[in-house]
Amino acid sequence: MKQSIIAIFDIGKTNKKLFLFDQNYKIIFEHSERLPEIVDEDGEKCEGVENLKSFVLDSFSGALGLGEFDIKAINFSGYGASLVYLNKELRPFLPLYSYLKEYPDALKKQFYDTYGGEEEFSFRTASPVLGSLNSGMQLYRIKYEKPDLFKEIKWVLHLPQYLSFLISGKVYSDITSIGCHTNLWDFTKNEYHYWVKQEGILEKLAPIVPCTKVTSVSDEENDYLVGIGLHDSSAALIPYLVNFHEPFILISTGTWCISLNPFNHSPLTKEELENDCLCYMTYKGDPVKASRLFAGNEHEQQVKRISEHFNQKPEKYRTIEFNPEIIVQLQKGNESFKKAVQNKNILKGSLFAARNLSEFADDEEAYHRLMLDIIAQQYISTQLVLKGTEVKKIFVDGGFSKNVIYMKLLAAVFPEVEVFAASMAQATAIGAALCIHESWNQKALPNDLIELKYFSSNDDLL
């Protein structure tokens, strides 16, 4: 008898992956590719829609051909702020523009002047002013820069829903993609912002359905259930929401360190928006207040600077030991953590970049200073979404969860909260699978998906 499994496509900006999970959510097959970028009409790099389509269809066909498995269901997670435009023949006919593409200042000003100004609009949509990273602004740009092409758009799909469409042939919208700094959703009314209808965009957006919805698809040999896909950050949160019910914060670390608090339902304030806070949506449609810090990128750049100055290999700092004596020494004079976090501009840019590396005794001392600077910013960033809530636990996943210095310092600056390094294989893909668990899997949800390592607080350290 063939083993019942679920197939998950996890489409990141860099890596495109297909996973097959068994009913206990253990990985039994994995395929990964990096697809070449193409350029749009302005010469800007972007995702190739046809390359992506080929990857999904070819990989899925290959999975079906493995023979020993019975694929019961398929779901998708994908990066946000990316739109696919289908014409009346249901074919993509415009580039999948990059969310890093520069946005014209004049058009941005026209938009916000028309719809209440940046501050009021950002408050209502829980979307800081981010240009192309507000995906709704990409549509607004097409309307005013390419009006003839705008008229040809039949459906606009966020990337995860386009992936689903490739298998199911159905067009849907999903709240986790719509609700993630898109400028489309009015959080104060829990509906599309009125500009969406005003500009003739609403009719081009596919119907919103629950993330748990599945569509039955049959071919000559197989029957399977197809999920509608969801935003990758929302997918990564699902295993934690399933396993933990007391209030917690998840700090998802990578290039960005994103502090996600599913238990903070207060509206975003002006201060929070100015400090790069925004809202995500859970798969159940509840707002998740989040703050962002470019700490992974900062770490990468400054480690390169330290290693070059002290003639060391960058790999050394992946396993460097925590030295509390260095931390205590570095905090003398005006350099204490408590003084650093009183700086109102602490989140505006790199703290470490302005430091003279010649002032450090060695590279170990310099690296500990870098981590102290990052933790000072991390404290302020996380505190923005923690304050006023009953959070008792902080989970850290991703790269920094393996950094002992980061974890010990984080535990020290949050002595009232239990701090854990969390590890699980492919949280985003498992989240997408758990989202439709009840549709395909008769087994109970496993309770061993997440491994936790506790870091005790040292109140005297900082």
NUFI-822938 format. One record per residue (C-alpha): y, z, x; residue number from 1. Coordinates in nm, 2 decimals, decimal comma, always signed. Each point is the difference from the previous one (the first is absolute). Example, Ala and Ser with C-alpha at 12.3 -4.5 7.8 and 13.67 -1.06 7.14 Angstrom:
% NUFI-822938
{{-0,45 +0,78 +1,23} 1}
{{+0,34 -0,07 +0,14} 2}
//
This chain:
% NUFI-822938
{{+0,00 +0,00 +0,00} 1}
{{+0,34 -0,10 +0,13} 2}
{{+0,25 +0,28 +0,10} 3}
{{+0,30 +0,03 -0,24} 4}
{{+0,33 -0,02 +0,19} 5}
{{+0,37 -0,06 -0,04} 6}
{{+0,20 -0,25 +0,20} 7}
{{+0,36 +0,09 +0,10} 8}
{{+0,26 -0,23 +0,15} 9}
{{+0,25 +0,20 +0,20} 10}
{{+0,28 -0,23 +0,10} 11}
{{+0,24 +0,14 +0,26} 12}
{{+0,30 -0,17 +0,16} 13}
{{-0,21 -0,05 +0,32} 14}
{{-0,37 +0,04 -0,09} 15}
{{-0,18 -0,15 -0,29} 16}
{{-0,32 +0,19 -0,08} 17}
{{-0,30 -0,02 -0,24} 18}
{{-0,21 +0,31 -0,04} 19}
{{-0,32 +0,05 -0,19} 20}
{{-0,06 +0,36 -0,11} 21}
{{-0,31 +0,16 -0,15} 22}
{{+0,01 +0,23 -0,30} 23}
{{+0,07 +0,30 +0,23} 24}
{{+0,30 -0,20 +0,15} 25}
{{-0,16 -0,04 +0,34} 26}
{{+0,09 -0,33 +0,18} 27}
{{-0,30 -0,23 +0,02} 28}
{{+0,18 -0,31 +0,10} 29}
{{+0,34 -0,08 +0,15} 30}
{{+0,17 -0,33 +0,09} 31}
{{+0,35 -0,02 +0,15} 32}
{{+0,23 -0,29 +0,10} 33}
{{+0,35 -0,05 +0,12} 34}
{{+0,16 -0,30 -0,16} 35}
{{+0,27 -0,21 +0,17} 36}
{{+0,34 +0,03 -0,15} 37}
{{+0,19 -0,31 -0,11} 38}
{{+0,37 -0,06 -0,06} 39}
{{+0,21 -0,04 -0,31} 40}
{{+0,26 -0,27 -0,06} 41}
{{+0,25 +0,20 +0,21} 42}
{{-0,24 +0,03 +0,30} 43}
{{-0,07 +0,37 -0,08} 44}
{{-0,35 +0,13 +0,06} 45}
{{-0,20 +0,07 -0,32} 46}
{{-0,35 +0,04 -0,13} 47}
{{-0,19 -0,33 -0,06} 48}
{{-0,11 +0,01 -0,37} 49}
{{-0,26 -0,27 +0,05} 50}
{{-0,14 +0,17 +0,31} 51}
{{-0,02 +0,32 -0,20} 52}
{{-0,17 -0,18 -0,29} 53}
{{-0,26 -0,15 +0,23} 54}
{{-0,07 +0,34 +0,16} 55}
{{-0,06 +0,17 -0,34} 56}
{{-0,22 -0,27 -0,15} 57}
{{-0,20 -0,08 +0,32} 58}
{{-0,06 +0,37 +0,08} 59}
{{-0,11 +0,07 -0,36} 60}
{{-0,23 -0,29 +0,00} 61}
{{-0,15 +0,12 +0,33} 62}
{{-0,05 +0,35 -0,15} 63}
{{-0,18 -0,15 -0,30} 64}
{{-0,22 -0,19 +0,24} 65}
{{-0,12 +0,31 +0,18} 66}
{{-0,28 +0,03 -0,26} 67}
{{-0,10 +0,36 +0,03} 68}
{{+0,29 +0,13 -0,20} 69}
{{+0,10 -0,01 -0,37} 70}
{{+0,38 -0,01 -0,02} 71}
{{+0,09 +0,18 -0,31} 72}
{{+0,37 +0,01 +0,03} 73}
{{+0,30 -0,12 +0,21} 74}
{{+0,34 +0,15 +0,06} 75}
{{+0,30 -0,06 +0,22} 76}
{{+0,27 +0,18 +0,19} 77}
{{+0,29 -0,17 +0,16} 78}
{{+0,33 +0,07 +0,17} 79}
{{+0,31 +0,02 -0,22} 80}
{{+0,33 -0,18 -0,04} 81}
{{-0,17 -0,34 +0,00} 82}
{{-0,01 -0,25 -0,28} 83}
{{-0,20 -0,31 -0,08} 84}
{{+0,16 -0,26 -0,23} 85}
{{-0,23 -0,21 -0,22} 86}
{{+0,11 -0,32 -0,18} 87}
{{-0,12 -0,11 -0,34} 88}
{{-0,32 -0,14 +0,16} 89}
{{-0,05 +0,36 +0,13} 90}
{{+0,03 -0,11 +0,36} 91}
{{+0,22 +0,18 +0,27} 92}
{{+0,29 -0,24 +0,07} 93}
{{+0,25 +0,22 +0,20} 94}
{{-0,05 +0,19 +0,32} 95}
{{-0,11 +0,36 +0,00} 96}
{{+0,33 +0,11 +0,15} 97}
{{-0,01 +0,29 +0,25} 98}
{{+0,16 +0,32 -0,11} 99}
{{+0,16 +0,01 +0,35} 100}
{{+0,21 -0,31 -0,08} 101}
{{+0,37 +0,06 +0,03} 102}
{{+0,17 +0,03 -0,34} 103}
{{+0,34 -0,17 -0,06} 104}
{{+0,28 +0,26 -0,02} 105}
{{+0,20 -0,20 -0,26} 106}
{{-0,30 -0,03 -0,23} 107}
{{-0,08 +0,37 +0,04} 108}
{{+0,36 +0,09 -0,08} 109}
{{+0,00 -0,23 -0,31} 110}
{{-0,32 +0,17 -0,12} 111}
{{+0,11 +0,36 +0,04} 112}
{{+0,35 -0,07 -0,13} 113}
{{-0,15 -0,15 -0,31} 114}
{{-0,25 +0,28 -0,07} 115}
{{+0,19 +0,33 +0,05} 116}
{{+0,05 +0,04 +0,38} 117}
{{-0,25 +0,09 +0,27} 118}
{{+0,00 +0,38 -0,06} 119}
{{-0,06 -0,01 -0,37} 120}
{{-0,25 -0,29 +0,01} 121}
{{-0,20 +0,16 +0,29} 122}
{{-0,02 +0,32 -0,20} 123}
{{-0,14 -0,17 -0,31} 124}
{{-0,25 -0,21 +0,19} 125}
{{-0,10 +0,25 +0,26} 126}
{{+0,07 -0,28 +0,25} 127}
{{+0,22 +0,04 +0,30} 128}
{{+0,20 -0,32 +0,08} 129}
{{-0,25 -0,18 +0,22} 130}
{{+0,07 -0,37 -0,04} 131}
{{-0,31 -0,21 -0,01} 132}
{{-0,21 +0,32 +0,01} 133}
{{+0,11 +0,04 -0,36} 134}
{{-0,23 -0,28 -0,13} 135}
{{+0,20 -0,06 -0,32} 136}
{{+0,28 -0,11 +0,23} 137}
{{-0,21 -0,28 +0,13} 138}
{{-0,02 -0,14 -0,36} 139}
{{+0,37 +0,05 -0,05} 140}
{{+0,06 -0,20 +0,32} 141}
{{-0,22 -0,29 -0,12} 142}
{{+0,19 -0,01 -0,33} 143}
{{+0,34 -0,04 +0,17} 144}
{{-0,10 -0,20 +0,31} 145}
{{-0,27 -0,22 -0,15} 146}
{{+0,07 -0,01 -0,37} 147}
{{-0,22 -0,32 -0,06} 148}
{{-0,30 +0,17 +0,17} 149}
{{+0,06 +0,32 -0,19} 150}
{{-0,04 -0,20 -0,33} 151}
{{-0,34 -0,12 +0,12} 152}
{{-0,14 +0,36 +0,04} 153}
{{-0,25 +0,07 -0,27} 154}
{{-0,13 +0,33 +0,13} 155}
{{+0,11 +0,24 +0,28} 156}
{{-0,27 +0,22 +0,13} 157}
{{+0,01 +0,28 +0,26} 158}
{{-0,24 -0,07 +0,28} 159}
{{-0,29 +0,23 -0,12} 160}
{{+0,01 -0,16 -0,34} 161}
{{-0,01 -0,35 +0,15} 162}
{{-0,31 +0,10 +0,20} 163}
{{-0,16 +0,11 -0,33} 164}
{{+0,11 -0,32 -0,17} 165}
{{-0,19 -0,21 +0,27} 166}
{{-0,33 +0,15 -0,13} 167}
{{+0,07 +0,07 -0,36} 168}
{{+0,24 -0,28 -0,09} 169}
{{+0,20 +0,26 -0,20} 170}
{{+0,37 +0,09 +0,05} 171}
{{+0,10 +0,37 -0,02} 172}
{{+0,27 +0,23 +0,13} 173}
{{-0,08 +0,35 +0,13} 174}
{{+0,23 +0,31 +0,00} 175}
{{-0,08 +0,10 +0,36} 176}
{{+0,15 -0,33 +0,13} 177}
{{+0,29 -0,01 -0,26} 178}
{{+0,10 +0,36 +0,07} 179}
{{+0,02 -0,02 +0,38} 180}
{{+0,36 -0,05 +0,10} 181}
{{+0,01 -0,34 -0,18} 182}
{{+0,34 +0,04 -0,19} 183}
{{-0,20 -0,10 -0,31} 184}
{{-0,09 +0,33 -0,16} 185}
{{+0,24 +0,24 -0,16} 186}
{{-0,16 +0,34 +0,07} 187}
{{+0,25 +0,17 -0,24} 188}
{{-0,13 -0,20 -0,29} 189}
{{-0,35 -0,08 +0,12} 190}
{{+0,04 -0,37 -0,07} 191}
{{+0,14 -0,31 +0,18} 192}
{{+0,36 +0,03 +0,09} 193}
{{+0,22 -0,20 -0,24} 194}
{{+0,10 -0,24 +0,28} 195}
{{-0,35 -0,14 +0,00} 196}
{{+0,04 -0,13 -0,36} 197}
{{+0,37 -0,09 +0,05} 198}
{{-0,09 -0,24 +0,29} 199}
{{-0,29 -0,17 -0,18} 200}
{{-0,26 +0,16 +0,22} 201}
{{-0,19 +0,21 -0,25} 202}
{{-0,17 -0,30 -0,16} 203}
{{-0,14 -0,10 +0,34} 204}
{{-0,16 +0,34 +0,07} 205}
{{-0,36 +0,03 -0,11} 206}
{{-0,10 +0,27 -0,25} 207}
{{-0,03 +0,35 +0,14} 208}
{{-0,35 +0,15 -0,04} 209}
{{-0,16 +0,33 +0,13} 210}
{{-0,12 -0,01 +0,36} 211}
{{-0,34 +0,10 -0,13} 212}
{{-0,04 -0,32 -0,20} 213}
{{-0,28 -0,24 +0,10} 214}
{{-0,08 -0,35 -0,11} 215}
{{-0,35 -0,13 -0,04} 216}
{{-0,07 -0,32 +0,20} 217}
{{-0,31 -0,20 +0,01} 218}
{{-0,12 -0,29 +0,21} 219}
{{-0,33 -0,18 +0,01} 220}
{{-0,19 +0,29 +0,17} 221}
{{+0,22 +0,31 -0,03} 222}
{{+0,19 +0,22 -0,24} 223}
{{+0,26 +0,24 +0,14} 224}
{{+0,30 +0,20 -0,09} 225}
{{+0,34 -0,08 +0,15} 226}
{{+0,28 +0,26 +0,04} 227}
{{+0,36 -0,10 -0,01} 228}
{{+0,09 +0,13 +0,35} 229}
{{+0,26 +0,26 +0,10} 230}
{{+0,26 +0,08 +0,27} 231}
{{-0,16 +0,12 +0,32} 232}
{{+0,21 +0,33 +0,03} 233}
{{-0,10 +0,09 -0,36} 234}
{{-0,36 -0,08 +0,07} 235}
{{-0,01 +0,22 +0,32} 236}
{{+0,12 +0,29 -0,21} 237}
{{-0,29 -0,02 -0,26} 238}
{{-0,27 +0,17 +0,21} 239}
{{+0,23 +0,30 +0,04} 240}
{{+0,09 +0,01 -0,37} 241}
{{-0,37 -0,01 -0,09} 242}
{{-0,11 +0,27 +0,25} 243}
{{+0,30 +0,25 -0,01} 244}
{{+0,17 +0,13 -0,31} 245}
{{+0,23 +0,27 +0,14} 246}
{{+0,34 -0,14 +0,11} 247}
{{+0,00 -0,17 +0,33} 248}
{{+0,20 -0,25 +0,22} 249}
{{-0,17 -0,28 +0,18} 250}
{{+0,17 -0,12 +0,32} 251}
{{-0,14 -0,35 +0,05} 252}
{{+0,07 -0,09 +0,37} 253}
{{+0,01 -0,33 +0,16} 254}
{{+0,31 -0,22 +0,09} 255}
{{+0,17 +0,20 -0,27} 256}
{{-0,07 +0,37 -0,08} 257}
{{+0,02 +0,02 -0,38} 258}
{{+0,00 +0,34 -0,17} 259}
{{-0,15 -0,04 -0,35} 260}
{{+0,04 +0,28 -0,25} 261}
{{-0,18 -0,08 -0,33} 262}
{{+0,11 +0,34 -0,14} 263}
{{+0,38 -0,06 +0,04} 264}
{{+0,13 -0,15 -0,33} 265}
{{+0,37 +0,07 +0,04} 266}
{{+0,23 -0,30 +0,01} 267}
{{+0,11 -0,13 +0,33} 268}
{{+0,34 +0,14 +0,11} 269}
{{+0,28 -0,18 +0,19} 270}
{{-0,09 +0,19 +0,31} 271}
{{-0,37 -0,10 -0,02} 272}
{{+0,08 -0,36 -0,05} 273}
{{+0,24 +0,00 +0,29} 274}
{{-0,29 +0,15 +0,21} 275}
{{-0,25 -0,28 -0,08} 276}
{{-0,18 +0,18 -0,29} 277}
{{-0,15 -0,21 -0,27} 278}
{{-0,27 +0,02 -0,27} 279}
{{-0,35 -0,15 -0,01} 280}
{{-0,22 +0,01 -0,30} 281}
{{-0,35 +0,15 -0,03} 282}
{{-0,27 -0,22 -0,15} 283}
{{+0,05 +0,20 -0,32} 284}
{{+0,37 -0,09 -0,01} 285}
{{+0,15 +0,33 +0,11} 286}
{{+0,29 -0,01 +0,25} 287}
{{-0,06 +0,11 +0,36} 288}
{{+0,30 +0,11 +0,19} 289}
{{-0,02 -0,12 +0,36} 290}
{{+0,21 +0,01 +0,31} 291}
{{-0,04 -0,24 +0,29} 292}
{{+0,05 +0,05 +0,38} 293}
{{-0,04 -0,28 +0,26} 294}
{{-0,18 +0,25 +0,22} 295}
{{-0,31 -0,20 +0,10} 296}
{{+0,22 -0,28 +0,12} 297}
{{+0,23 +0,25 +0,19} 298}
{{-0,31 +0,16 +0,16} 299}
{{-0,13 -0,34 +0,12} 300}
{{+0,34 -0,11 +0,15} 301}
{{+0,07 +0,33 +0,17} 302}
{{-0,35 +0,04 +0,14} 303}
{{+0,05 -0,34 +0,16} 304}
{{+0,33 +0,13 +0,16} 305}
{{-0,16 +0,32 +0,12} 306}
{{-0,30 -0,18 +0,15} 307}
{{+0,21 -0,25 +0,18} 308}
{{+0,24 +0,26 +0,14} 309}
{{-0,28 +0,23 +0,13} 310}
{{-0,23 -0,29 +0,10} 311}
{{-0,28 +0,11 -0,24} 312}
{{-0,22 -0,20 -0,24} 313}
{{+0,10 +0,03 -0,37} 314}
{{-0,36 +0,08 -0,09} 315}
{{+0,04 +0,34 +0,17} 316}
{{+0,21 +0,13 -0,29} 317}
{{-0,28 -0,05 -0,25} 318}
{{-0,18 +0,30 +0,12} 319}
{{+0,26 +0,21 +0,17} 320}
{{-0,05 +0,38 -0,04} 321}
{{+0,23 +0,23 -0,19} 322}
{{+0,19 +0,24 +0,23} 323}
{{+0,18 +0,27 -0,20} 324}
{{+0,18 +0,12 +0,32} 325}
{{+0,17 -0,33 +0,03} 326}
{{+0,11 +0,01 -0,36} 327}
{{+0,15 +0,35 +0,05} 328}
{{+0,18 -0,11 +0,32} 329}
{{+0,14 -0,32 -0,16} 330}
{{+0,17 +0,21 -0,27} 331}
{{+0,22 +0,20 +0,22} 332}
{{+0,38 -0,03 -0,04} 333}
{{+0,12 -0,25 -0,26} 334}
{{-0,33 -0,17 -0,04} 335}
{{-0,17 +0,22 -0,25} 336}
{{-0,18 -0,14 -0,30} 337}
{{+0,21 +0,22 -0,23} 338}
{{+0,32 -0,15 +0,14} 339}
{{-0,13 -0,36 -0,01} 340}
{{-0,08 +0,01 -0,37} 341}
{{+0,35 +0,11 -0,09} 342}
{{+0,12 -0,34 +0,12} 343}
{{+0,08 -0,20 -0,32} 344}
{{-0,04 -0,33 +0,18} 345}
{{-0,34 +0,08 +0,14} 346}
{{-0,17 -0,27 -0,21} 347}
{{+0,25 -0,28 +0,09} 348}
{{-0,17 -0,11 +0,32} 349}
{{-0,21 +0,09 +0,31} 350}
{{+0,07 +0,34 +0,15} 351}
{{-0,21 -0,06 +0,31} 352}
{{+0,15 -0,34 +0,10} 353}
{{+0,32 +0,15 +0,12} 354}
{{-0,18 +0,25 +0,23} 355}
{{+0,01 -0,05 +0,38} 356}
{{-0,36 -0,01 +0,12} 357}
{{+0,11 +0,11 +0,35} 358}
{{+0,07 +0,34 -0,14} 359}
{{-0,36 +0,07 -0,07} 360}
{{-0,23 +0,15 +0,26} 361}
{{-0,28 -0,23 -0,08} 362}
{{-0,14 -0,24 -0,27} 363}
{{-0,18 +0,28 -0,18} 364}
{{+0,32 +0,19 -0,06} 365}
{{+0,17 -0,32 -0,11} 366}
{{-0,27 -0,07 -0,25} 367}
{{+0,01 +0,35 -0,15} 368}
{{+0,38 -0,05 -0,04} 369}
{{-0,07 -0,33 -0,18} 370}
{{-0,24 +0,17 -0,24} 371}
{{+0,25 +0,29 -0,06} 372}
{{+0,27 -0,26 -0,09} 373}
{{-0,24 -0,18 -0,23} 374}
{{-0,11 +0,32 -0,17} 375}
{{+0,36 +0,11 -0,06} 376}
{{+0,06 -0,33 -0,19} 377}
{{-0,34 +0,03 -0,17} 378}
{{+0,09 +0,35 -0,12} 379}
{{+0,32 -0,12 -0,16} 380}
{{-0,16 -0,31 -0,15} 381}
{{-0,30 +0,19 -0,15} 382}
{{+0,23 +0,29 -0,12} 383}
{{+0,19 -0,25 -0,21} 384}
{{-0,30 -0,05 -0,23} 385}
{{-0,15 +0,35 +0,05} 386}
{{+0,29 +0,21 -0,11} 387}
{{-0,01 +0,14 -0,35} 388}
{{-0,38 -0,06 -0,04} 389}
{{-0,31 +0,23 +0,02} 390}
{{-0,16 -0,19 +0,28} 391}
{{-0,25 +0,21 +0,19} 392}
{{-0,17 -0,26 +0,22} 393}
{{+0,11 -0,29 +0,22} 394}
{{-0,26 -0,27 +0,09} 395}
{{+0,07 -0,24 +0,29} 396}
{{-0,19 -0,32 +0,02} 397}
{{+0,04 -0,30 +0,24} 398}
{{+0,09 +0,00 +0,37} 399}
{{+0,18 +0,33 +0,03} 400}
{{-0,28 +0,19 -0,16} 401}
{{-0,18 -0,05 +0,33} 402}
{{+0,30 +0,12 +0,21} 403}
{{-0,05 +0,37 +0,07} 404}
{{+0,36 +0,05 +0,11} 405}
{{+0,13 -0,15 -0,33} 406}
{{-0,24 +0,20 -0,21} 407}
{{+0,06 +0,34 +0,17} 408}
{{+0,38 -0,05 -0,01} 409}
{{-0,02 -0,10 -0,37} 410}
{{-0,20 +0,31 -0,08} 411}
{{+0,26 +0,21 +0,18} 412}
{{+0,30 -0,14 -0,19} 413}
{{-0,18 +0,05 -0,34} 414}
{{-0,14 +0,35 +0,04} 415}
{{-0,01 +0,06 -0,38} 416}
{{-0,23 -0,31 -0,06} 417}
{{-0,35 -0,07 +0,12} 418}
{{+0,00 -0,31 +0,22} 419}
{{-0,31 -0,22 +0,04} 420}
{{-0,08 -0,31 +0,20} 421}
{{-0,19 -0,22 -0,25} 422}
{{-0,24 -0,27 +0,09} 423}
{{-0,18 -0,25 -0,21} 424}
{{-0,13 -0,35 +0,06} 425}
{{+0,23 -0,25 -0,17} 426}
{{+0,19 +0,22 -0,24} 427}
{{+0,18 -0,30 -0,16} 428}
{{-0,31 -0,20 -0,07} 429}
{{-0,19 +0,31 -0,13} 430}
{{+0,30 +0,07 -0,23} 431}
{{-0,01 -0,34 -0,15} 432}
{{-0,38 +0,05 -0,06} 433}
{{+0,05 +0,34 -0,15} 434}
{{+0,26 -0,14 -0,24} 435}
{{-0,27 -0,19 -0,19} 436}
{{-0,28 +0,25 +0,07} 437}
{{-0,09 +0,06 -0,37} 438}
{{-0,03 -0,38 -0,07} 439}
{{-0,29 -0,06 +0,25} 440}
{{-0,14 +0,32 +0,15} 441}
{{-0,22 +0,24 -0,20} 442}
{{+0,00 +0,26 +0,28} 443}
{{+0,23 +0,30 +0,02} 444}
{{+0,30 -0,03 +0,23} 445}
{{-0,10 +0,12 +0,35} 446}
{{+0,18 +0,31 +0,13} 447}
{{-0,05 -0,07 +0,37} 448}
{{+0,23 -0,30 +0,04} 449}
{{+0,27 +0,18 +0,20} 450}
{{-0,06 +0,20 +0,32} 451}
{{+0,26 +0,27 +0,06} 452}
{{+0,10 +0,18 +0,32} 453}
{{+0,22 +0,31 -0,05} 454}
{{+0,29 +0,07 +0,24} 455}
{{+0,12 +0,36 -0,01} 456}
{{+0,37 +0,08 +0,03} 457}
{{+0,16 +0,16 +0,30} 458}
{{+0,32 +0,16 -0,13} 459}
{{+0,12 +0,10 +0,35} 460}
{{-0,02 -0,36 +0,14} 461}
{{+0,32 -0,13 -0,16} 462}
//
